[in-house]
């Protein structure tokens, strides 16, 4: 099962994280390098600080990012330190995450950033896509990219959505319009289409995890097909 690999990555992450913490290094984020045109981002892989408040990590976003990276040879970037500010909130000057991302994208053929997050299970949606309101500015107005992601999520999660009376929504809560979100920064400053994906915590439950992973795999497959000819 796909979730078995996720569990193995979880164990690996815990070992690595303990090591990073003990090292007390200045390296607050890391990047895994491959040569395909999509980069997966997990800025909340560990606890983080926003407005002087410690916020909990989006658990499993690191494991999912690395799983997709391994399966499709995609690059991925993720946080490794709880001692720094929020990569999805800080300005560029205070964000090692954004600095590393800029350096990497500037030297590699990246065509899309996918930024993974969790949201509370109380939310009405199963997944929310954030693209900067109806203009989809963060995707650099590329409606085709949005359609690939929306259509695959809707079809792959069809049974889950019906059973749980949820839907795939677009910019209904927060549109990722803050210029300091990873997706807004990447699109506006690095000129790379970007999307923030908020995943309901109920989808990370073990009974739903394989379904979620398959849906994300379907998206990546079609996106890679699209980029092979565009």
C-alpha positions as CSV (number, residue, x, y, z in Angstrom):
1,X,0.0,0.0,0.0
2,X,1.1,3.6,-0.7
3,X,0.4,4.4,3.0
4,X,3.1,1.9,4.0
5,X,5.7,3.9,2.2
6,X,4.4,7.0,3.8
7,X,4.8,5.4,7.3
8,X,8.3,4.5,6.4
9,X,9.1,8.0,5.4
10,X,7.5,9.2,8.6
11,X,9.9,7.1,10.6
12,X,12.8,8.4,8.5
13,X,11.7,12.0,9.1
14,X,11.5,11.5,12.8
15,X,15.1,10.2,12.9
16,X,16.3,13.0,10.6
17,X,14.5,15.7,12.6
18,X,15.9,14.5,15.9
19,X,19.4,14.6,14.3
20,X,18.9,18.1,12.9
21,X,17.7,19.3,16.3
22,X,20.6,17.9,18.1
23,X,23.0,19.3,15.5
24,X,21.7,22.9,16.2
25,X,22.7,23.9,12.7
26,X,21.6,27.1,10.9
27,X,20.0,25.0,8.1
28,X,16.3,25.6,8.6
29,X,15.1,24.1,5.4
30,X,16.4,21.5,2.9
31,X,15.8,20.7,-0.8
32,X,15.8,17.4,-2.6
33,X,17.0,17.8,-6.2
34,X,15.6,16.1,-9.2
35,X,15.3,17.1,-12.8
36,X,11.6,17.2,-13.6
37,X,9.8,20.6,-13.9
38,X,7.6,20.5,-10.8
39,X,8.7,21.2,-7.2
40,X,6.7,20.1,-4.2
41,X,6.8,22.4,-1.2
42,X,6.1,21.6,2.5
43,X,6.9,24.8,4.5
44,X,4.9,23.7,7.5
45,X,6.6,20.3,7.8
46,X,7.6,21.2,11.3
47,X,6.3,23.5,14.0
48,X,6.8,27.2,13.2
49,X,6.4,30.6,14.7
50,X,4.0,33.3,13.5
51,X,3.5,36.6,15.2
52,X,5.5,35.2,18.2
53,X,3.1,32.2,18.5
54,X,4.3,28.6,18.1
55,X,2.0,26.9,15.6
56,X,1.8,23.1,15.0
57,X,3.2,21.4,12.0
58,X,1.1,20.3,9.0
59,X,1.9,16.7,9.8
60,X,2.5,14.3,6.9
61,X,3.0,17.1,4.3
62,X,6.8,16.3,4.4
63,X,6.2,12.6,3.9
64,X,3.8,13.2,1.1
65,X,6.1,15.7,-0.6
66,X,9.0,13.2,-0.4
67,X,6.8,10.3,-1.6
68,X,5.8,12.2,-4.7
69,X,9.4,13.4,-5.2
70,X,10.6,9.8,-5.1
71,X,7.9,8.4,-7.3
72,X,8.1,11.0,-10.1
73,X,11.7,12.3,-9.7
74,X,10.4,15.7,-8.6
75,X,12.3,18.3,-6.6
76,X,10.9,19.1,-3.1
77,X,11.6,21.7,-0.5
78,X,10.7,21.4,3.2
79,X,11.3,23.0,6.6
80,X,13.5,21.3,9.2
81,X,13.6,23.7,12.1
82,X,11.0,24.9,14.6
83,X,13.2,27.7,15.7
84,X,12.5,30.0,12.8
85,X,9.6,32.1,11.6
86,X,6.8,30.9,9.3
87,X,8.0,30.3,5.7
88,X,4.5,30.9,4.5
89,X,4.2,34.2,6.3
90,X,7.6,35.8,6.6
91,X,9.0,38.3,4.1
92,X,11.9,37.3,1.9
93,X,14.6,39.0,4.0
94,X,13.6,36.9,7.0
95,X,13.0,33.6,5.2
96,X,15.7,31.1,4.6
97,X,13.1,29.0,2.9
98,X,12.3,31.6,0.2
99,X,16.0,32.3,-0.3
100,X,16.8,28.6,-0.9
101,X,13.7,28.3,-3.2
102,X,14.8,31.4,-5.2
103,X,18.3,30.0,-5.6
104,X,17.1,26.6,-6.7
105,X,14.5,27.9,-9.1
106,X,16.9,30.4,-10.7
107,X,19.2,27.5,-11.6
108,X,16.8,24.8,-12.6
109,X,14.0,24.3,-15.1
110,X,11.0,24.5,-12.8
111,X,7.6,25.2,-14.3
112,X,5.3,24.8,-11.4
113,X,5.4,24.9,-7.6
114,X,2.8,22.8,-5.6
115,X,2.6,24.0,-1.9
116,X,1.0,21.4,0.5
117,X,-0.8,22.2,3.7
118,X,-3.4,20.7,6.0
119,X,-6.5,22.5,7.3
120,X,-8.8,21.6,10.2
121,X,-11.2,18.7,9.8
122,X,-14.1,21.0,10.7
123,X,-13.8,22.8,7.3
124,X,-16.6,22.1,4.9
125,X,-14.3,21.3,2.0
126,X,-12.2,18.2,1.3
127,X,-9.5,20.2,-0.5
128,X,-9.3,23.9,-1.2
129,X,-7.1,25.4,-3.9
130,X,-5.6,28.8,-3.4
131,X,-4.6,30.8,-6.5
132,X,-5.2,34.4,-5.6
133,X,-8.9,35.0,-6.0
134,X,-10.7,34.5,-9.3
135,X,-7.8,35.9,-11.3
136,X,-5.7,32.8,-10.5
137,X,-2.7,35.2,-10.5
138,X,-0.5,32.8,-8.7
139,X,-0.9,30.3,-11.6
140,X,0.1,33.2,-13.9
141,X,-3.4,33.0,-15.3
142,X,-2.9,29.5,-16.6
143,X,-6.4,28.1,-16.6
144,X,-5.2,24.8,-18.1
145,X,-3.1,24.0,-15.0
146,X,-6.0,24.8,-12.7
147,X,-8.3,22.5,-14.8
148,X,-5.9,19.6,-14.6
149,X,-5.7,19.9,-10.8
150,X,-9.4,20.5,-10.2
151,X,-10.7,17.8,-12.6
152,X,-8.3,15.1,-11.3
153,X,-9.2,15.8,-7.7
154,X,-12.9,15.8,-8.4
155,X,-12.8,12.5,-10.3
156,X,-10.2,10.7,-8.0
157,X,-12.0,11.7,-4.8
158,X,-15.6,11.4,-6.2
159,X,-16.7,8.6,-3.8
160,X,-15.1,10.3,-0.8
161,X,-16.7,13.6,-1.7
162,X,-20.2,12.1,-2.0
163,X,-19.9,10.0,1.2
164,X,-18.7,12.9,3.3
165,X,-20.8,15.6,1.5
166,X,-17.7,17.7,0.8
167,X,-16.3,19.3,-2.3
168,X,-13.2,20.7,-3.9
169,X,-13.3,24.5,-3.4
170,X,-11.4,27.4,-4.9
171,X,-10.3,30.5,-2.9
172,X,-13.3,30.3,-0.6
173,X,-11.4,30.8,2.7
174,X,-8.0,32.3,2.1
175,X,-6.9,32.9,-1.5
176,X,-3.1,32.9,-0.8
177,X,-3.1,36.6,-1.8
178,X,-0.6,37.5,1.0
179,X,2.5,38.3,-1.0
180,X,4.6,36.4,1.6
181,X,3.0,33.0,1.1
182,X,5.3,30.6,-0.7
183,X,3.0,30.4,-3.7
184,X,2.5,34.2,-4.0
185,X,6.2,34.8,-3.7
186,X,7.1,32.2,-6.2
187,X,4.6,33.5,-8.8
188,X,5.2,37.2,-8.3
189,X,8.9,37.2,-7.7
190,X,10.2,34.1,-9.5
191,X,7.6,34.2,-12.3
192,X,6.7,30.5,-11.8
193,X,3.1,29.3,-11.7
194,X,2.2,28.2,-8.2
195,X,-0.7,26.8,-6.2
196,X,-1.3,26.2,-2.5
197,X,-3.3,23.1,-1.7
198,X,-5.2,23.0,1.6
199,X,-6.1,19.3,2.5
200,X,-8.7,18.5,5.1
201,X,-7.2,16.6,8.0
202,X,-9.8,13.9,7.5
203,X,-8.1,12.8,4.3
204,X,-4.9,12.0,6.2
205,X,-6.7,9.3,8.2
206,X,-5.3,5.9,7.5
207,X,-8.5,4.7,5.8
208,X,-8.3,7.7,3.3
209,X,-4.6,8.1,2.9
210,X,-4.1,5.8,-0.1
211,X,-7.0,7.5,-1.8
212,X,-5.5,10.9,-1.3
213,X,-2.1,9.8,-2.5
214,X,-3.6,8.3,-5.7
215,X,-5.4,11.6,-6.4
216,X,-2.1,13.5,-6.1
217,X,-0.4,10.9,-8.3
218,X,-3.0,11.4,-11.0
219,X,-2.5,15.1,-10.9
220,X,1.3,14.9,-11.2
221,X,1.0,12.4,-14.1
222,X,-1.2,14.7,-16.1
223,X,0.8,17.8,-15.2
224,X,4.0,16.1,-16.4
225,X,2.2,15.1,-19.6
226,X,1.1,18.7,-20.1
227,X,4.6,20.1,-19.5
228,X,6.1,17.6,-21.9
229,X,4.4,19.4,-24.7
230,X,4.1,22.9,-23.4
